[in-house]
Amino acid sequence: MLVLLSVGAWAQQKTMTMRIDDMHCRKCADRITAKLVEQTSVDSIRVSLGKHCVTVRYNEGEITPDSIRAIVTHAGYTPVSYCECGKGDYGYFLIPAEQATPETIAKAKAIKGVKDANTNARRKSLAVKYHTDVLTADQLLAALQQAGIQAVLPKPHVCKEEDKNK
């Protein structure tokens, strides 16, 4: 007897991983997960708080990676997409809200050694993926500032929800 299985639905499933440096606690992860769960085209979500990563399995014909990143951004966080957690280094910087523009992203991406960049006006942040064999973290910060981006390192995160539980 020959049994045929339909693989059409499996063939449409894709996975993407996002590094979200400003996701620091379980409340942050819950906010992001809640927004993604609203999408019927999202099949599963895996969160790694230790690595600041969210992995999303989704139906390719129903939603795009750009749409998924937009959902996370709308939730108030700064996603940086990449293939696997731990590959490459990421810099997370605070910038003035008025600099959270496509021009700032273009300036950051023009820096030698930068792979990707993303801004978030609400969080006043800039996330940058870069090659550590080309730039150190200090060199990246200096290069951003030299490019006219008013980037500074953030202070350690203290979540207001975490404070309420103490």
VMD Tcl script that builds the backbone (N, CA, C; Angstrom):
set m [mol new atoms 498]
animate dup $m
set s [atomselect $m all]
$s set {name element resname resid chain x y z} {
  {N N MET 1 A 0.846 -1.166 0.000}
  {CA C MET 1 A 0.000 0.000 0.000}
  {C C MET 1 A 0.899 1.240 0.000}
  {N N LEU 2 A 0.547 2.226 -0.800}
  {CA C LEU 2 A 1.292 3.475 -0.912}
  {C C LEU 2 A 0.508 4.570 -0.201}
  {N N VAL 3 A 1.153 5.271 0.695}
  {CA C VAL 3 A 0.509 6.363 1.432}
  {C C VAL 3 A 1.174 7.669 1.022}
  {N N LEU 4 A 0.397 8.619 0.607}
  {CA C LEU 4 A 0.910 9.936 0.238}
  {C C LEU 4 A 0.561 10.941 1.329}
  {N N LEU 5 A 1.522 11.727 1.693}
  {CA C LEU 5 A 1.298 12.768 2.694}
  {C C LEU 5 A 1.387 14.117 2.023}
  {N N SER 6 A 0.506 14.986 2.387}
  {CA C SER 6 A 0.554 16.342 1.851}
  {C C SER 6 A 1.625 17.126 2.591}
  {N N VAL 7 A 2.541 17.708 1.856}
  {CA C VAL 7 A 3.586 18.519 2.488}
  {C C VAL 7 A 3.432 19.993 2.132}
  {N N GLY 8 A 2.338 20.341 1.518}
  {CA C GLY 8 A 2.124 21.727 1.096}
  {C C GLY 8 A 2.213 22.709 2.236}
  {N N ALA 9 A 1.573 22.379 3.366}
  {CA C ALA 9 A 1.590 23.287 4.510}
  {C C ALA 9 A 2.983 23.387 5.099}
  {N N TRP 10 A 3.710 22.249 5.144}
  {CA C TRP 10 A 5.063 22.284 5.672}
  {C C TRP 10 A 5.985 23.104 4.784}
  {N N ALA 11 A 5.784 23.010 3.493}
  {CA C ALA 11 A 6.656 23.715 2.559}
  {C C ALA 11 A 6.549 25.225 2.711}
  {N N GLN 12 A 5.410 25.710 3.208}
  {CA C GLN 12 A 5.214 27.146 3.357}
  {C C GLN 12 A 5.734 27.670 4.688}
  {N N GLN 13 A 6.066 26.791 5.619}
  {CA C GLN 13 A 6.522 27.247 6.919}
  {C C GLN 13 A 7.980 27.683 6.858}
  {N N LYS 14 A 8.240 28.841 7.412}
  {CA C LYS 14 A 9.591 29.393 7.491}
  {C C LYS 14 A 9.859 29.756 8.942}
  {N N THR 15 A 11.120 29.910 9.254}
  {CA C THR 15 A 11.521 30.313 10.605}
  {C C THR 15 A 12.452 31.504 10.499}
  {N N MET 16 A 12.259 32.465 11.389}
  {CA C MET 16 A 13.180 33.592 11.472}
  {C C MET 16 A 13.522 33.836 12.934}
  {N N THR 17 A 14.733 34.275 13.173}
  {CA C THR 17 A 15.188 34.597 14.517}
  {C C THR 17 A 15.546 36.066 14.548}
  {N N MET 18 A 15.096 36.722 15.605}
  {CA C MET 18 A 15.393 38.144 15.789}
  {C C MET 18 A 16.123 38.327 17.114}
  {N N ARG 19 A 17.139 39.119 17.100}
  {CA C ARG 19 A 17.785 39.539 18.339}
  {C C ARG 19 A 17.087 40.816 18.757}
  {N N ILE 20 A 16.638 40.868 20.015}
  {CA C ILE 20 A 15.922 42.036 20.530}
  {C C ILE 20 A 16.620 42.451 21.820}
  {N N ASP 21 A 17.622 43.329 21.687}
  {CA C ASP 21 A 18.445 43.706 22.829}
  {C C ASP 21 A 17.659 44.413 23.919}
  {N N ASP 22 A 16.572 45.095 23.562}
  {CA C ASP 22 A 15.806 45.802 24.581}
  {C C ASP 22 A 14.690 44.935 25.179}
  {N N MET 23 A 14.740 43.616 24.985}
  {CA C MET 23 A 13.860 42.663 25.652}
  {C C MET 23 A 14.660 42.103 26.826}
  {N N HIS 24 A 14.371 42.597 28.038}
  {CA C HIS 24 A 15.216 42.283 29.181}
  {C C HIS 24 A 14.588 41.366 30.218}
  {N N CYS 25 A 13.275 41.244 30.218}
  {CA C CYS 25 A 12.635 40.492 31.286}
  {C C CYS 25 A 11.437 39.711 30.745}
  {N N ARG 26 A 10.827 38.919 31.591}
  {CA C ARG 26 A 9.688 38.096 31.192}
  {C C ARG 26 A 8.526 38.977 30.731}
  {N N LYS 27 A 8.304 40.126 31.351}
  {CA C LYS 27 A 7.211 41.026 30.930}
  {C C LYS 27 A 7.444 41.522 29.503}
  {N N CYS 28 A 8.689 41.862 29.183}
  {CA C CYS 28 A 9.015 42.294 27.815}
  {C C CYS 28 A 8.706 41.157 26.843}
  {N N ALA 29 A 9.168 39.945 27.166}
  {CA C ALA 29 A 8.939 38.784 26.304}
  {C C ALA 29 A 7.444 38.514 26.143}
  {N N ASP 30 A 6.690 38.667 27.228}
  {CA C ASP 30 A 5.236 38.441 27.162}
  {C C ASP 30 A 4.548 39.454 26.254}
  {N N ARG 31 A 4.996 40.707 26.280}
  {CA C ARG 31 A 4.404 41.738 25.406}
  {C C ARG 31 A 4.639 41.388 23.931}
  {N N ILE 32 A 5.856 41.010 23.621}
  {CA C ILE 32 A 6.193 40.651 22.237}
  {C C ILE 32 A 5.410 39.421 21.810}
  {N N THR 33 A 5.392 38.407 22.650}
  {CA C THR 33 A 4.672 37.168 22.332}
  {C C THR 33 A 3.193 37.440 22.126}
  {N N ALA 34 A 2.597 38.267 22.981}
  {CA C ALA 34 A 1.161 38.569 22.865}
  {C C ALA 34 A 0.836 39.207 21.512}
  {N N LYS 35 A 1.683 40.110 21.051}
  {CA C LYS 35 A 1.442 40.755 19.756}
  {C C LYS 35 A 1.599 39.763 18.602}
  {N N LEU 36 A 2.591 38.880 18.695}
  {CA C LEU 36 A 2.808 37.913 17.626}
  {C C LEU 36 A 1.734 36.832 17.601}
  {N N VAL 37 A 1.238 36.446 18.780}
  {CA C VAL 37 A 0.209 35.407 18.863}
  {C C VAL 37 A -1.086 35.858 18.185}
  {N N GLU 38 A -1.325 37.165 18.121}
  {CA C GLU 38 A -2.530 37.688 17.462}
  {C C GLU 38 A -2.559 37.348 15.973}
  {N N GLN 39 A -1.415 37.038 15.391}
  {CA C GLN 39 A -1.324 36.733 13.966}
  {C C GLN 39 A -1.624 35.254 13.733}
  {N N THR 40 A -2.644 34.954 12.958}
  {CA C THR 40 A -2.990 33.560 12.690}
  {C C THR 40 A -1.934 32.870 11.840}
  {N N SER 41 A -1.117 33.630 11.153}
  {CA C SER 41 A -0.084 33.051 10.298}
  {C C SER 41 A 1.192 32.711 11.068}
  {N N VAL 42 A 1.238 33.019 12.361}
  {CA C VAL 42 A 2.376 32.664 13.197}
  {C C VAL 42 A 2.049 31.343 13.884}
  {N N ASP 43 A 2.879 30.319 13.624}
  {CA C ASP 43 A 2.627 28.986 14.165}
  {C C ASP 43 A 3.217 28.784 15.549}
  {N N SER 44 A 4.424 29.289 15.772}
  {CA C SER 44 A 5.042 29.122 17.086}
  {C C SER 44 A 6.032 30.245 17.346}
  {N N ILE 45 A 6.279 30.470 18.636}
  {CA C ILE 45 A 7.203 31.514 19.076}
  {C C ILE 45 A 8.064 30.905 20.179}
  {N N ARG 46 A 9.368 31.062 20.057}
  {CA C ARG 46 A 10.291 30.590 21.093}
  {C C ARG 46 A 11.130 31.783 21.538}
  {N N VAL 47 A 11.161 32.019 22.843}
  {CA C VAL 47 A 11.874 33.163 23.401}
  {C C VAL 47 A 13.067 32.671 24.215}
  {N N SER 48 A 14.217 33.300 24.002}
  {CA C SER 48 A 15.401 33.050 24.816}
  {C C SER 48 A 15.799 34.385 25.448}
  {N N LEU 49 A 15.418 34.574 26.705}
  {CA C LEU 49 A 15.754 35.837 27.378}
  {C C LEU 49 A 17.254 36.000 27.539}
  {N N GLY 50 A 17.957 34.905 27.823}
  {CA C GLY 50 A 19.405 34.967 28.018}
  {C C GLY 50 A 20.149 35.448 26.788}
  {N N LYS 51 A 19.650 35.085 25.598}
  {CA C LYS 51 A 20.287 35.492 24.351}
  {C C LYS 51 A 19.567 36.673 23.707}
  {N N HIS 52 A 18.501 37.166 24.354}
  {CA C HIS 52 A 17.692 38.266 23.806}
  {C C HIS 52 A 17.179 37.921 22.407}
  {N N CYS 53 A 16.700 36.682 22.230}
  {CA C CYS 53 A 16.259 36.223 20.913}
  {C C CYS 53 A 14.808 35.754 20.932}
  {N N VAL 54 A 14.143 35.963 19.813}
  {CA C VAL 54 A 12.807 35.423 19.577}
  {C C VAL 54 A 12.858 34.704 18.231}
  {N N THR 55 A 12.448 33.449 18.228}
  {CA C THR 55 A 12.374 32.668 16.996}
  {C C THR 55 A 10.901 32.468 16.670}
  {N N VAL 56 A 10.528 32.801 15.456}
  {CA C VAL 56 A 9.134 32.734 15.021}
  {C C VAL 56 A 9.029 31.776 13.841}
  {N N ARG 57 A 8.121 30.803 13.944}
  {CA C ARG 57 A 7.794 29.950 12.800}
  {C C ARG 57 A 6.477 30.467 12.240}
  {N N TYR 58 A 6.452 30.719 10.929}
  {CA C TYR 58 A 5.301 31.370 10.310}
  {C C TYR 58 A 5.019 30.764 8.940}
  {N N ASN 59 A 3.833 31.059 8.421}
  {CA C ASN 59 A 3.434 30.607 7.089}
  {C C ASN 59 A 3.859 31.665 6.083}
  {N N GLU 60 A 4.768 31.293 5.194}
  {CA C GLU 60 A 5.392 32.236 4.271}
  {C C GLU 60 A 4.396 32.962 3.365}
  {N N GLY 61 A 3.349 32.296 2.914}
  {CA C GLY 61 A 2.402 32.926 2.007}
  {C C GLY 61 A 1.456 33.905 2.676}
  {N N GLU 62 A 1.462 33.934 4.012}
  {CA C GLU 62 A 0.498 34.752 4.749}
  {C C GLU 62 A 1.106 35.964 5.457}
  {N N ILE 63 A 2.399 35.910 5.748}
  {CA C ILE 63 A 3.061 37.007 6.445}
  {C C ILE 63 A 4.522 37.031 6.027}
  {N N THR 64 A 5.129 38.204 6.054}
  {CA C THR 64 A 6.529 38.349 5.646}
  {C C THR 64 A 7.411 38.641 6.864}
  {N N PRO 65 A 8.712 38.411 6.745}
  {CA C PRO 65 A 9.616 38.775 7.831}
  {C C PRO 65 A 9.537 40.270 8.166}
  {N N ASP 66 A 9.370 41.126 7.166}
  {CA C ASP 66 A 9.229 42.566 7.431}
  {C C ASP 66 A 7.995 42.852 8.275}
  {N N SER 67 A 6.906 42.139 8.007}
  {CA C SER 67 A 5.687 42.323 8.799}
  {C C SER 67 A 5.892 41.866 10.238}
  {N N ILE 68 A 6.609 40.782 10.418}
  {CA C ILE 68 A 6.888 40.284 11.769}
  {C C ILE 68 A 7.745 41.283 12.528}
  {N N ARG 69 A 8.781 41.820 11.869}
  {CA C ARG 69 A 9.616 42.846 12.516}
  {C C ARG 69 A 8.784 44.085 12.851}
  {N N ALA 70 A 7.853 44.457 11.961}
  {CA C ALA 70 A 6.995 45.629 12.212}
  {C C ALA 70 A 6.104 45.402 13.435}
  {N N ILE 71 A 5.623 44.190 13.625}
  {CA C ILE 71 A 4.790 43.869 14.794}
  {C C ILE 71 A 5.605 44.047 16.070}
  {N N VAL 72 A 6.841 43.549 16.062}
  {CA C VAL 72 A 7.711 43.673 17.237}
  {C C VAL 72 A 8.043 45.142 17.482}
  {N N THR 73 A 8.318 45.887 16.428}
  {CA C THR 73 A 8.601 47.318 16.559}
  {C C THR 73 A 7.391 48.056 17.109}
  {N N HIS 74 A 6.201 47.732 16.615}
  {CA C HIS 74 A 4.964 48.362 17.094}
  {C C HIS 74 A 4.728 48.051 18.572}
  {N N ALA 75 A 5.201 46.890 19.032}
  {CA C ALA 75 A 5.083 46.534 20.447}
  {C C ALA 75 A 6.055 47.344 21.304}
  {N N GLY 76 A 6.984 48.080 20.640}
  {CA C GLY 76 A 7.889 48.954 21.375}
  {C C GLY 76 A 9.305 48.440 21.505}
  {N N TYR 77 A 9.693 47.477 20.692}
  {CA C TYR 77 A 11.022 46.888 20.804}
  {C C TYR 77 A 11.785 47.013 19.488}
  {N N THR 78 A 13.087 46.738 19.538}
  {CA C THR 78 A 13.956 46.924 18.387}
  {C C THR 78 A 14.493 45.578 17.909}
  {N N PRO 79 A 13.866 44.985 16.884}
  {CA C PRO 79 A 14.354 43.693 16.395}
  {C C PRO 79 A 15.472 43.843 15.382}
  {N N VAL 80 A 16.436 42.944 15.452}
  {CA C VAL 80 A 17.476 42.829 14.445}
  {C C VAL 80 A 17.445 41.380 13.981}
  {N N SER 81 A 17.173 41.147 12.706}
  {CA C SER 81 A 17.057 39.787 12.189}
  {C C SER 81 A 18.425 39.213 11.874}
  {N N TYR 82 A 18.536 37.927 12.094}
  {CA C TYR 82 A 19.710 37.197 11.691}
  {C C TYR 82 A 19.397 35.715 11.711}
  {N N CYS 83 A 20.315 34.905 11.246}
  {CA C CYS 83 A 20.025 33.489 11.038}
  {C C CYS 83 A 19.967 32.678 12.317}
  {N N GLU 84 A 20.952 32.772 13.170}
  {CA C GLU 84 A 21.000 31.959 14.367}
  {C C GLU 84 A 21.471 32.799 15.543}
  {N N CYS 85 A 20.925 32.508 16.734}
  {CA C CYS 85 A 21.371 33.205 17.940}
  {C C CYS 85 A 22.866 32.983 18.130}
  {N N GLY 86 A 23.554 34.017 18.532}
  {CA C GLY 86 A 24.966 33.901 18.825}
  {C C GLY 86 A 25.890 34.148 17.654}
  {N N LYS 87 A 25.379 34.300 16.448}
  {CA C LYS 87 A 26.234 34.538 15.282}
  {C C LYS 87 A 26.370 36.050 15.085}
  {N N GLY 88 A 27.572 36.554 15.190}
  {CA C GLY 88 A 27.781 37.989 15.038}
  {C C GLY 88 A 27.560 38.711 16.352}
  {N N ASP 89 A 27.987 39.936 16.417}
  {CA C ASP 89 A 27.795 40.739 17.608}
  {C C ASP 89 A 26.804 41.851 17.319}
  {N N TYR 90 A 26.190 42.342 18.365}
  {CA C TYR 90 A 25.172 43.369 18.254}
  {C C TYR 90 A 25.487 44.488 19.213}
  {N N GLY 91 A 25.283 45.691 18.733}
  {CA C GLY 91 A 25.409 46.850 19.583}
  {C C GLY 91 A 24.040 47.479 19.740}
  {N N TYR 92 A 23.722 47.884 20.947}
  {CA C TYR 92 A 22.444 48.528 21.230}
  {C C TYR 92 A 22.760 49.895 21.817}
  {N N PHE 93 A 22.224 50.946 21.183}
  {CA C PHE 93 A 22.550 52.313 21.574}
  {C C PHE 93 A 21.284 53.134 21.729}
  {N N LEU 94 A 21.354 54.136 22.563}
  {CA C LEU 94 A 20.267 55.104 22.673}
  {C C LEU 94 A 20.583 56.264 21.743}
  {N N ILE 95 A 19.543 56.758 21.064}
  {CA C ILE 95 A 19.684 57.893 20.155}
  {C C ILE 95 A 18.505 58.824 20.371}
  {N N PRO 96 A 18.609 60.087 19.979}
  {CA C PRO 96 A 17.446 60.974 20.057}
  {C C PRO 96 A 16.324 60.450 19.154}
  {N N ALA 97 A 15.085 60.607 19.584}
  {CA C ALA 97 A 13.939 60.098 18.817}
  {C C ALA 97 A 13.937 60.629 17.391}
  {N N GLU 98 A 14.344 61.876 17.203}
  {CA C GLU 98 A 14.328 62.458 15.855}
  {C C GLU 98 A 15.383 61.821 14.935}
  {N N GLN 99 A 16.320 61.066 15.502}
  {CA C GLN 99 A 17.314 60.381 14.674}
  {C C GLN 99 A 16.906 58.948 14.336}
  {N N ALA 100 A 15.758 58.517 14.792}
  {CA C ALA 100 A 15.271 57.161 14.468}
  {C C ALA 100 A 14.631 57.192 13.086}
  {N N THR 101 A 15.473 57.351 12.072}
  {CA C THR 101 A 15.006 57.552 10.701}
  {C C THR 101 A 15.720 56.593 9.749}
  {N N PRO 102 A 15.186 56.460 8.541}
  {CA C PRO 102 A 15.890 55.662 7.527}
  {C C PRO 102 A 17.290 56.219 7.221}
  {N N GLU 103 A 17.461 57.524 7.339}
  {CA C GLU 103 A 18.778 58.126 7.090}
  {C C GLU 103 A 19.801 57.636 8.113}
  {N N THR 104 A 19.381 57.525 9.374}
  {CA C THR 104 A 20.281 57.029 10.415}
  {C C THR 104 A 20.657 55.579 10.138}
  {N N ILE 105 A 19.675 54.783 9.722}
  {CA C ILE 105 A 19.947 53.382 9.385}
  {C C ILE 105 A 20.954 53.320 8.236}
  {N N ALA 106 A 20.758 54.148 7.224}
  {CA C ALA 106 A 21.672 54.173 6.072}
  {C C ALA 106 A 23.081 54.576 6.506}
  {N N LYS 107 A 23.196 55.578 7.388}
  {CA C LYS 107 A 24.514 55.995 7.882}
  {C C LYS 107 A 25.192 54.857 8.636}
  {N N ALA 108 A 24.428 54.171 9.478}
  {CA C ALA 108 A 24.999 53.065 10.256}
  {C C ALA 108 A 25.446 51.937 9.327}
  {N N LYS 109 A 24.605 51.593 8.347}
  {CA C LYS 109 A 24.947 50.508 7.422}
  {C C LYS 109 A 26.132 50.854 6.531}
  {N N ALA 110 A 26.417 52.145 6.352}
  {CA C ALA 110 A 27.545 52.566 5.515}
  {C C ALA 110 A 28.890 52.399 6.224}
  {N N ILE 111 A 28.863 52.161 7.518}
  {CA C ILE 111 A 30.101 51.984 8.279}
  {C C ILE 111 A 30.693 50.613 7.942}
  {N N LYS 112 A 31.973 50.590 7.614}
  {CA C LYS 112 A 32.638 49.334 7.261}
  {C C LYS 112 A 32.548 48.365 8.444}
  {N N GLY 113 A 32.033 47.170 8.157}
  {CA C GLY 113 A 31.906 46.141 9.183}
  {C C GLY 113 A 30.502 45.988 9.731}
  {N N VAL 114 A 29.604 46.917 9.405}
  {CA C VAL 114 A 28.215 46.827 9.878}
  {C C VAL 114 A 27.423 45.963 8.918}
  {N N LYS 115 A 26.704 44.963 9.454}
  {CA C LYS 115 A 25.888 44.057 8.647}
  {C C LYS 115 A 24.448 44.546 8.527}
  {N N ASP 116 A 23.873 45.056 9.635}
  {CA C ASP 116 A 22.467 45.444 9.651}
  {C C ASP 116 A 22.260 46.479 10.734}
  {N N ALA 117 A 21.195 47.251 10.603}
  {CA C ALA 117 A 20.854 48.249 11.612}
  {C C ALA 117 A 19.350 48.457 11.610}
  {N N ASN 118 A 18.824 48.864 12.750}
  {CA C ASN 118 A 17.391 49.100 12.897}
  {C C ASN 118 A 17.194 50.152 13.983}
  {N N THR 119 A 16.241 51.045 13.789}
  {CA C THR 119 A 15.944 52.063 14.793}
  {C C THR 119 A 14.532 51.887 15.335}
  {N N ASN 120 A 14.292 52.473 16.497}
  {CA C ASN 120 A 12.968 52.469 17.103}
  {C C ASN 120 A 12.780 53.832 17.763}
  {N N ALA 121 A 11.883 54.656 17.198}
  {CA C ALA 121 A 11.678 56.014 17.718}
  {C C ALA 121 A 11.082 55.993 19.119}
  {N N ARG 122 A 10.170 55.069 19.365}
  {CA C ARG 122 A 9.512 55.021 20.676}
  {C C ARG 122 A 10.519 54.705 21.780}
  {N N ARG 123 A 11.400 53.776 21.500}
  {CA C ARG 123 A 12.415 53.397 22.488}
  {C C ARG 123 A 13.669 54.247 22.384}
  {N N LYS 124 A 13.720 55.127 21.371}
  {CA C LYS 124 A 14.885 55.980 21.136}
  {C C LYS 124 A 16.148 55.123 21.077}
  {N N SER 125 A 16.124 54.138 20.159}
  {CA C SER 125 A 17.223 53.180 20.128}
  {C C SER 125 A 17.691 52.874 18.704}
  {N N LEU 126 A 18.912 52.385 18.648}
  {CA C LEU 126 A 19.543 51.935 17.415}
  {C C LEU 126 A 20.208 50.598 17.721}
  {N N ALA 127 A 19.819 49.551 16.991}
  {CA C ALA 127 A 20.441 48.234 17.127}
  {C C ALA 127 A 21.281 47.991 15.886}
  {N N VAL 128 A 22.520 47.551 16.081}
  {CA C VAL 128 A 23.461 47.371 14.973}
  {C C VAL 128 A 24.105 45.992 15.069}
  {N N LYS 129 A 24.058 45.235 13.972}
  {CA C LYS 129 A 24.771 43.964 13.879}
  {C C LYS 129 A 26.065 44.251 13.128}
  {N N TYR 130 A 27.196 43.783 13.671}
  {CA C TYR 130 A 28.478 44.114 13.057}
  {C C TYR 130 A 29.464 42.955 13.155}
  {N N HIS 131 A 30.492 43.006 12.297}
  {CA C HIS 131 A 31.558 42.003 12.275}
  {C C HIS 131 A 32.597 42.367 13.333}
  {N N THR 132 A 32.825 41.468 14.282}
  {CA C THR 132 A 33.804 41.754 15.335}
  {C C THR 132 A 35.244 41.666 14.833}
  {N N ASP 133 A 35.449 41.034 13.670}
  {CA C ASP 133 A 36.806 40.993 13.138}
  {C C ASP 133 A 37.176 42.289 12.422}
  {N N VAL 134 A 36.188 43.174 12.229}
  {CA C VAL 134 A 36.431 44.464 11.577}
  {C C VAL 134 A 36.369 45.604 12.591}
  {N N LEU 135 A 35.435 45.519 13.541}
  {CA C LEU 135 A 35.201 46.586 14.522}
  {C C LEU 135 A 35.133 46.032 15.933}
  {N N THR 136 A 35.634 46.790 16.890}
  {CA C THR 136 A 35.351 46.496 18.285}
  {C C THR 136 A 34.092 47.296 18.659}
  {N N ALA 137 A 33.522 47.010 19.813}
  {CA C ALA 137 A 32.338 47.746 20.255}
  {C C ALA 137 A 32.649 49.238 20.410}
  {N N ASP 138 A 33.829 49.562 20.947}
  {CA C ASP 138 A 34.218 50.962 21.112}
  {C C ASP 138 A 34.406 51.654 19.760}
  {N N GLN 139 A 34.994 50.934 18.806}
  {CA C GLN 139 A 35.178 51.505 17.464}
  {C C GLN 139 A 33.826 51.745 16.785}
  {N N LEU 140 A 32.879 50.828 17.006}
  {CA C LEU 140 A 31.547 50.999 16.432}
  {C C LEU 140 A 30.893 52.255 16.987}
  {N N LEU 141 A 30.930 52.433 18.288}
  {CA C LEU 141 A 30.344 53.632 18.897}
  {C C LEU 141 A 31.004 54.894 18.351}
  {N N ALA 142 A 32.331 54.898 18.252}
  {CA C ALA 142 A 33.047 56.060 17.713}
  {C C ALA 142 A 32.667 56.310 16.255}
  {N N ALA 143 A 32.532 55.245 15.458}
  {CA C ALA 143 A 32.172 55.399 14.042}
  {C C ALA 143 A 30.749 55.945 13.898}
  {N N LEU 144 A 29.835 55.502 14.739}
  {CA C LEU 144 A 28.464 56.029 14.704}
  {C C LEU 144 A 28.470 57.520 15.019}
  {N N GLN 145 A 29.202 57.900 16.048}
  {CA C GLN 145 A 29.266 59.309 16.427}
  {C C GLN 145 A 29.946 60.135 15.339}
  {N N GLN 146 A 30.969 59.594 14.721}
  {CA C GLN 146 A 31.660 60.298 13.636}
  {C C GLN 146 A 30.724 60.472 12.432}
  {N N ALA 147 A 29.781 59.541 12.245}
  {CA C ALA 147 A 28.813 59.628 11.144}
  {C C ALA 147 A 27.677 60.605 11.458}
  {N N GLY 148 A 27.743 61.252 12.624}
  {CA C GLY 148 A 26.731 62.235 12.980}
  {C C GLY 148 A 25.544 61.668 13.739}
  {N N ILE 149 A 25.651 60.431 14.188}
  {CA C ILE 149 A 24.585 59.801 14.969}
  {C C ILE 149 A 24.899 60.022 16.445}
  {N N GLN 150 A 23.966 60.600 17.155}
  {CA C GLN 150 A 24.184 60.920 18.571}
  {C C GLN 150 A 23.919 59.680 19.431}
  {N N ALA 151 A 24.736 58.643 19.237}
  {CA C ALA 151 A 24.556 57.372 19.933}
  {C C ALA 151 A 25.304 57.373 21.255}
  {N N VAL 152 A 24.655 56.809 22.280}
  {CA C VAL 152 A 25.284 56.600 23.584}
  {C C VAL 152 A 24.906 55.201 24.058}
  {N N LEU 153 A 25.709 54.669 24.946}
  {CA C LEU 153 A 25.396 53.356 25.515}
  {C C LEU 153 A 24.257 53.512 26.527}
  {N N PRO 154 A 23.352 52.545 26.579}
  {CA C PRO 154 A 22.245 52.648 27.532}
  {C C PRO 154 A 22.702 52.350 28.945}
  {N N LYS 155 A 21.945 52.857 29.894}
  {CA C LYS 155 A 22.157 52.494 31.290}
  {C C LYS 155 A 21.562 51.103 31.474}
  {N N PRO 156 A 21.982 50.390 32.507}
  {CA C PRO 156 A 21.393 49.065 32.727}
  {C C PRO 156 A 19.870 49.163 32.844}
  {N N HIS 157 A 19.179 48.199 32.259}
  {CA C HIS 157 A 17.717 48.186 32.206}
  {C C HIS 157 A 17.125 47.818 33.559}
  {N N VAL 158 A 16.144 48.579 33.976}
  {CA C VAL 158 A 15.344 48.226 35.134}
  {C C VAL 158 A 13.899 48.335 34.685}
  {N N CYS 159 A 13.216 47.212 34.602}
  {CA C CYS 159 A 11.841 47.181 34.120}
  {C C CYS 159 A 10.895 47.631 35.228}
  {N N LYS 160 A 9.990 48.527 34.913}
  {CA C LYS 160 A 9.041 49.031 35.902}
  {C C LYS 160 A 8.199 47.906 36.483}
  {N N GLU 161 A 7.832 46.906 35.657}
  {CA C GLU 161 A 7.045 45.786 36.151}
  {C C GLU 161 A 7.836 44.952 37.143}
  {N N GLU 162 A 9.149 44.789 36.917}
  {CA C GLU 162 A 9.973 44.043 37.847}
  {C C GLU 162 A 10.044 44.759 39.187}
  {N N ASP 163 A 10.134 46.111 39.164}
  {CA C ASP 163 A 10.186 46.894 40.393}
  {C C ASP 163 A 8.933 46.703 41.228}
  {N N LYS 164 A 7.779 46.559 40.575}
  {CA C LYS 164 A 6.514 46.406 41.291}
  {C C LYS 164 A 6.465 45.101 42.075}
  {N N ASN 165 A 7.198 44.086 41.610}
  {CA C ASN 165 A 7.187 42.780 42.278}
  {C C ASN 165 A 8.143 42.692 43.452}
  {N N LYS 166 A 8.967 43.704 43.665}
  {CA C LYS 166 A 9.944 43.669 44.781}
  {C C LYS 166 A 9.327 44.158 46.056}
}
mol reanalyze $m
mol bondsrecalc $m
mol representation Tube
mol addrep $m
